[in-house]
Amino acid sequence: MDVLSSRLLLRPTDPDRSQAFYRDVLGLAVYREFGPPEHRGLVFFLGNGLLEVSGRAAERPHGLALWVQVRDLAAEVARLTRAGVPVVAEPVLQPWGLLEATVEDPDGVAIVLVEVPAGHPLRTDLRTPEQGLPPQST
């Protein structure tokens, strides 16, 4: 498979409510809008991916979770709490070394907020000098 582009498609029970949540509460930037005004679809930047919130589902989505890396987990959880977003798991350092908290969108979709602590392997260049670069933290 030669993948040229991709995005996650989310079909909420109330498109206007969910689009407002992702745009105004989470603060995701809009990549593009499409469709007629009465059935407007929005595609949001989601780090190095895209999230499309469009269409309408009769039931809440099941088994879906978004993984979103943030710079300051405590600050984001505090901001979202003030905005009335349900926090279903408070920030905690996981056994795999990442700080994680979980919030929910209006349909109950889990959004796992993740902070990569300094010194974690995901933030460290492990290449050796023989590979051209000295190891350094990013």
C-alpha positions as CSV (number, residue, x, y, z in Angstrom):
1,M,0.0,0.0,0.0
2,D,1.4,3.4,-1.0
3,V,-0.4,5.8,1.4
4,L,-0.4,9.4,0.3
5,S,-2.6,10.9,3.0
6,S,-4.8,9.8,5.8
7,R,-7.1,11.1,8.5
8,L,-9.4,9.9,11.2
9,L,-13.1,10.2,10.5
10,L,-15.4,11.0,13.4
11,R,-19.2,10.8,12.9
12,P,-20.7,12.5,16.0
13,T,-24.3,12.4,17.2
14,D,-24.4,16.2,17.1
15,P,-22.0,17.5,14.5
16,D,-22.3,21.2,15.5
17,R,-21.7,20.5,19.1
18,S,-18.7,18.2,18.4
19,Q,-17.2,20.6,15.8
20,A,-17.5,23.5,18.4
21,F,-15.8,21.3,21.0
22,Y,-12.8,20.4,18.9
23,R,-12.5,23.9,17.5
24,D,-13.3,26.1,20.4
25,V,-12.7,24.0,23.6
26,L,-9.8,21.8,22.5
27,G,-8.5,24.7,20.3
28,L,-7.6,22.5,17.3
29,A,-6.8,24.5,14.1
30,V,-9.1,24.0,11.1
31,Y,-7.4,22.5,8.1
32,R,-10.4,22.8,5.8
33,E,-14.1,23.1,5.7
34,F,-16.3,21.4,3.1
35,G,-19.9,20.7,2.2
36,P,-23.1,22.8,2.2
37,P,-23.7,25.1,5.2
38,E,-26.4,22.8,6.7
39,H,-24.1,19.8,6.6
40,R,-20.6,21.4,7.0
41,G,-17.7,19.1,7.6
42,L,-14.5,20.3,9.3
43,V,-11.1,18.8,9.2
44,F,-8.7,19.7,12.0
45,F,-5.0,19.6,12.3
46,L,-4.1,16.9,14.9
47,G,-0.4,17.2,15.3
48,N,1.1,15.2,12.4
49,G,-2.4,13.9,11.5
50,L,-5.9,15.1,10.6
51,L,-9.2,14.6,12.3
52,E,-12.4,15.0,10.2
53,V,-15.6,15.7,12.2
54,S,-18.5,15.4,9.7
55,G,-21.7,13.6,9.1
56,R,-24.0,12.3,11.8
57,A,-24.2,9.0,13.7
58,A,-27.3,7.6,15.3
59,E,-25.3,6.3,18.2
60,R,-22.2,7.4,20.1
61,P,-18.9,6.1,18.7
62,H,-17.6,3.0,20.5
63,G,-14.1,1.8,21.0
64,L,-12.4,5.0,19.7
65,A,-9.8,6.9,21.5
66,L,-7.6,9.8,20.3
67,W,-4.0,10.1,21.5
68,V,-2.8,13.7,21.6
69,Q,0.6,14.8,22.7
70,V,0.7,18.1,24.5
71,R,3.6,20.3,25.8
72,D,2.2,20.8,29.3
73,L,-0.3,18.2,30.5
74,A,-1.1,19.8,33.8
75,A,-1.9,23.1,32.2
76,E,-4.1,21.5,29.5
77,V,-6.0,19.4,32.1
78,A,-6.6,22.6,34.2
79,R,-7.7,24.6,31.2
80,L,-10.1,21.8,30.0
81,T,-11.5,21.3,33.5
82,R,-12.3,25.1,33.7
83,A,-14.1,24.7,30.4
84,G,-16.3,21.9,31.8
85,V,-14.7,19.0,29.9
86,P,-15.1,15.7,31.8
87,V,-11.7,14.4,33.1
88,V,-12.1,10.7,33.4
89,A,-8.4,10.0,34.4
90,E,-6.3,12.5,36.2
91,P,-2.6,13.0,35.1
92,V,-0.4,10.1,36.2
93,L,3.0,8.9,35.2
94,Q,2.4,5.6,33.4
95,P,4.8,2.5,33.8
96,W,6.0,3.2,30.2
97,G,7.3,6.6,31.3
98,L,4.6,8.9,29.8
99,L,2.4,11.3,31.7
100,E,-1.2,10.7,30.6
101,A,-4.6,12.0,31.4
102,T,-7.9,11.2,29.7
103,V,-10.8,13.6,28.9
104,E,-14.0,13.0,26.9
105,D,-15.6,14.8,24.0
106,P,-19.3,15.4,23.9
107,D,-20.1,11.9,22.7
108,G,-17.8,10.3,25.3
109,V,-14.9,9.7,22.9
110,A,-11.8,9.3,25.0
111,I,-9.0,11.8,24.3
112,V,-5.8,10.6,25.9
113,L,-3.6,13.7,26.6
114,V,0.1,12.8,26.8
115,E,3.2,14.6,27.9
116,V,6.6,13.1,27.1
117,P,8.8,13.9,30.1
118,A,12.4,15.2,29.7
119,G,14.8,12.3,29.5
120,H,12.2,9.9,28.0
121,P,13.5,7.9,25.1
122,L,11.0,9.6,22.8
123,R,12.8,12.9,23.5
124,T,16.3,11.6,23.3
125,D,18.5,11.2,20.2
126,L,20.0,7.7,20.8
127,R,22.3,7.8,17.7
128,T,25.9,7.2,18.5
129,P,28.8,9.4,17.3
130,E,29.6,6.6,14.7
131,Q,26.2,7.3,13.2
132,G,27.1,10.9,12.6
133,L,25.6,12.7,15.6
134,P,26.4,12.8,19.3
135,P,23.5,11.7,21.6
136,Q,21.5,14.7,22.8
137,S,18.2,15.5,24.5
138,T,15.6,17.2,22.4
